[in-house]
Amino acid sequence: MDSRIAAALFAALCHPDRLAILRLLMRFAPRAQRPTEIAQMLGLKKNTLSHHLGELTSTGLLEVTRQGRSLFYSVNQDRTDALIGYLAFDVGRARADLLAPIVPRHHPCGGDMTLGVLFLCSGNSARSIMAEALLHDLGKGRFRAYSAGIQPAQTPHPEALQTLRDNGHDVSGLRSKHLSEFQRADAPALDIVITVCDKAAAQDCPPWAGCPVMGHWGLPDPAASQAFAQTYHALRKRLAELVALPQPPVDRTALQTRIDTIDTNALTQERA
C-alpha cells in the first residue's frame, strides 16, 4: 500500500466514532447494515453518523449499496486487509517479535483433534442453544459445541427445548451460560465463535484467547414470533454445510470464507 493512501486511512480512523463504526461493521462482516441500525448500536445521532459514514466511504474503508430506498454499509475487506498488512509488513518490517501474536495461516488442529465452536446470542435461551445441540449431533465427534449469552436467561426457552426434542436431540445437558465462562483461563479452547443474533454481534467483547475464527449468522429471535421450528431448520441448514468441511488441519482463510459464504447463501435463499 502506498504510504499516502495509508496516511489518509489512518486520518479517517483517528476519530473514535469512525473507529467504532469500522469495528462494529467488522463484527457483522460480510453483512451490511443500515445507518439506523448502526446509529442505534453505537448511540450516534443521525447527522453525526452520516458525516462519519461519508468519510469512511470516501477512503474506501466502507462500501455502500442501495436496496430499494435503503442504503447498506459494509466493510471493504480488501482495503482493511491491505491496511493491516501495511502495518505488519511495511511499518513493522515483518519483525518476528511483532508478528508472533498474529494467528498463523493454517489452523493448529490436526489428526483426530476436534474444532471447538461457540455460539453466542443475547439470552442463550433459544438460537444459540439450538445451534449447540445441532452441532453436537451433526458434527459426529469432529466438533465440540458450546453456547453462551451476553445476558443469559435463567434457563433455556421451553419451546426451544421442545423443538429439539421433537427432532430427536438430547436436551438433558443444555443450560443457559454467560459468555464469561468461555473467557476464563481454564475455558475450553475455541477455534470458531459464531454470533447468531445482532445484539451479540454488536457487543464489544475483548479479543478471544487463541484468536478463533469469527462469524455472524444473525437470525430473528424465535420467541418474538413463535418461529422456533423455522429457526431450527435455518440453523440446521447452515450447520450441515459447516460439518461438510474437510478433515483438519483447516486453512483459516478457507474456514473464514466457508463460514461467511454459508450465511450469505442462506440469506439469499431465504429472501428469494
C-alpha positions in Angstrom: 0.0 0.0 0.0 1.2 3.5 -0.9 2.2 5.5 2.2 0.0 8.4 1.2 -3.1 6.2 1.0 -2.2 4.6 4.3 -1.9 8.0 5.9 -5.3 9.0 4.6 -6.9 5.9 6.0 -5.2 6.5 9.4 -6.5 10.1 9.3 -10.1 8.8 8.7 -9.8 6.4 11.7 -8.3 9.0 14.1 -11.8 9.9 15.3 -13.1 7.5 17.9 -16.6 7.3 16.4 -15.3 6.4 13.0 -13.0 3.7 14.5 -16.1 2.4 16.4 -18.1 2.2 13.2 -15.4 0.2 11.4 -15.0 -2.1 14.4 -18.8 -2.6 14.6 -19.2 -3.4 10.9 -16.2 -5.7 11.0 -18.1 -7.8 13.6 -21.0 -8.1 11.1 -18.8 -8.7 8.1 -19.6 -9.5 5.4 -23.2 -8.5 6.2 -24.1 -4.9 5.5 -26.1 -2.7 8.0 -28.5 0.2 7.6 -27.4 3.6 9.1 -30.4 3.4 11.5 -29.1 0.1 12.9 -25.5 1.5 13.2 -26.8 4.6 15.0 -28.8 2.6 17.5 -26.0 0.2 18.3 -23.4 3.0 18.8 -25.7 5.7 20.2 -24.8 8.2 17.5 -27.0 11.0 16.1 -28.2 10.6 12.5 -26.4 13.6 11.1 -23.2 12.7 13.0 -23.3 9.2 11.7 -23.9 10.4 8.2 -20.8 12.5 8.3 -18.7 9.7 9.6 -20.0 7.2 7.0 -19.2 9.6 4.3 -15.7 10.0 5.5 -15.1 6.2 5.7 -16.7 5.5 2.4 -14.6 8.2 0.6 -11.4 6.5 1.8 -12.6 3.1 0.6 -12.7 1.5 4.0 -16.5 1.1 3.7 -18.7 0.2 0.8 -22.3 1.4 0.3 -25.1 -0.3 -1.7 -28.7 0.6 -2.3 -31.6 -1.8 -1.9 -34.8 -0.1 -2.8 -34.9 3.1 -0.7 -32.4 1.9 1.9 -28.6 2.3 2.0 -26.5 -0.5 3.4 -22.9 -0.1 4.6 -20.3 -2.8 4.9 -16.6 -3.1 5.4 -14.4 -3.1 2.3 -12.4 -6.2 3.3 -9.7 -5.8 0.6 -9.0 -2.3 1.8 -8.9 -3.1 5.5 -6.7 -6.2 4.8 -4.3 -4.0 2.9 -4.1 -1.5 5.8 -3.4 -4.2 8.3 -0.8 -5.7 6.0 0.8 -2.3 5.7 1.2 -2.0 9.4 2.5 -5.6 9.9 4.8 -5.9 6.9 5.8 -2.3 5.8 5.8 -0.3 9.1 6.6 -3.4 11.2 9.1 -4.8 8.6 7.6 -8.3 9.3 9.7 -8.5 12.6 9.2 -11.9 14.1 8.6 -10.4 17.6 5.8 -8.2 16.3 4.2 -10.9 14.1 4.3 -13.7 16.8 0.8 -12.8 18.2 -0.7 -12.9 14.7 -2.6 -16.2 14.1 -0.9 -18.5 11.6 -2.5 -19.1 8.3 -3.1 -22.8 8.9 -5.4 -23.9 11.7 -3.5 -25.7 14.5 -5.8 -28.6 14.6 -4.7 -31.9 13.1 -5.0 -35.6 13.2 -8.1 -36.6 15.2 -8.4 -33.3 17.0 -11.8 -31.6 17.0 -12.8 -28.0 16.4 -14.3 -26.1 19.4 -17.3 -23.9 18.3 -19.1 -21.4 20.5 -22.4 -19.9 19.5 -23.3 -16.6 21.1 -26.7 -14.8 21.3 -28.3 -12.3 23.7 -30.0 -14.7 26.2 -28.6 -18.1 25.3 -32.1 -19.4 25.6 -33.1 -20.4 22.0 -30.9 -19.7 18.9 -27.5 -20.5 20.4 -28.9 -23.4 22.5 -30.4 -25.0 19.4 -27.1 -24.4 17.5 -25.2 -26.1 20.3 -27.4 -29.2 20.3 -27.5 -29.4 16.5 -23.7 -29.2 16.0 -23.2 -31.7 18.8 -25.2 -34.3 16.9 -24.4 -33.3 13.3 -20.7 -33.0 14.0 -20.3 -36.7 14.7 -17.4 -36.1 17.1 -15.5 -33.7 14.9 -16.8 -30.6 16.7 -17.0 -29.6 20.4 -20.2 -27.4 20.5 -20.8 -24.7 23.2 -23.2 -21.8 23.6 -23.4 -18.7 25.8 -25.2 -15.4 26.1 -24.3 -11.8 26.8 -27.2 -11.5 29.2 -28.2 -15.1 29.7 -31.7 -16.2 30.8 -32.0 -18.4 33.8 -33.0 -21.4 31.7 -33.3 -22.3 28.0 -36.7 -21.4 26.5 -39.1 -24.3 26.9 -40.2 -24.1 23.2 -36.6 -24.3 22.1 -36.1 -27.4 24.1 -39.3 -28.9 22.8 -38.3 -28.2 19.2 -35.0 -30.0 19.8 -36.8 -33.0 21.4 -39.2 -33.1 18.5 -36.3 -33.5 16.2 -34.6 -36.2 18.2 -32.0 -34.3 20.2 -31.0 -35.0 23.8 -31.5 -31.7 25.8 -30.6 -33.1 29.3 -27.2 -31.3 29.4 -28.3 -27.9 28.0 -28.2 -24.8 30.2 -28.0 -21.1 29.7 -24.5 -19.7 30.4 -22.8 -16.3 30.5 -20.0 -15.7 27.9 -17.6 -15.1 30.7 -17.4 -18.9 31.3 -15.5 -19.0 28.0 -13.2 -16.1 28.7 -11.5 -17.6 31.8 -8.0 -19.1 31.8 -9.5 -22.6 32.2 -12.1 -22.2 29.5 -12.2 -24.8 26.7 -10.1 -23.9 23.6 -12.2 -22.3 20.9 -11.5 -22.4 17.2 -14.7 -20.7 15.9 -17.1 -18.2 17.5 -20.3 -17.5 15.7 -22.8 -14.9 16.8 -26.4 -15.8 16.0 -28.1 -12.6 16.9 -27.3 -8.9 16.1 -27.2 -7.9 19.7 -24.5 -10.4 20.4 -22.5 -9.3 17.3 -22.8 -5.6 18.4 -21.3 -6.5 21.8 -17.8 -5.1 22.2 -16.1 -8.1 23.7 -12.4 -8.3 24.4 -10.3 -10.4 21.9 -10.8 -14.1 22.4 -7.9 -16.2 23.7 -6.4 -18.2 20.8 -7.9 -15.8 18.2 -10.7 -18.1 16.9 -12.2 -17.5 13.5 -15.3 -15.2 13.9 -18.6 -15.4 12.1 -22.1 -13.9 12.2 -25.2 -15.8 11.4 -27.8 -13.3 12.6 -31.3 -14.8 13.0 -34.5 -13.2 14.3 -35.5 -14.1 17.9 -37.8 -17.1 17.6 -39.6 -16.2 20.8 -40.8 -12.9 19.3 -42.9 -14.7 16.6 -43.0 -18.3 17.9 -40.9 -19.3 15.0 -38.9 -22.0 16.8 -39.2 -24.6 14.0 -38.2 -22.2 11.3 -35.1 -21.1 13.4 -34.2 -24.7 14.0 -34.3 -25.6 10.3 -32.4 -22.4 9.3 -29.6 -23.3 11.8 -29.6 -26.9 10.7 -29.1 -26.0 7.1 -26.1 -23.7 7.9 -24.6 -26.3 10.2 -25.0 -29.1 7.8 -22.7 -27.1 5.4 -20.2 -26.4 8.2 -19.8 -30.1 9.1 -19.1 -30.8 5.4 -15.7 -29.2 5.9 -12.7 -31.3 5.1 -11.0 -33.1 8.0 -8.5 -30.9 9.9 -6.0 -29.4 9.5 -8.1 -26.5 8.2 -6.8 -23.4 6.5 -8.0 -20.4 8.5 -8.8 -18.3 5.4 -10.8 -21.1 3.8 -12.6 -21.6 7.1 -13.5 -17.9 7.4 -14.7 -17.9 3.8 -16.8 -21.0 4.4 -18.5 -19.6 7.5 -19.2 -16.3 5.7 -20.4 -18.0 2.5 -22.8 -20.3 4.4 -24.6 -17.3 5.8 -24.6 -15.3 2.6 -26.1 -18.2 0.6 -28.7 -18.9 3.3 -29.8 -15.3 3.3 -30.1 -15.2 -0.4 -32.3 -18.3 -0.4 -34.4 -17.1 2.5 -35.1 -13.8 0.7 -35.9 -15.4 -2.6 
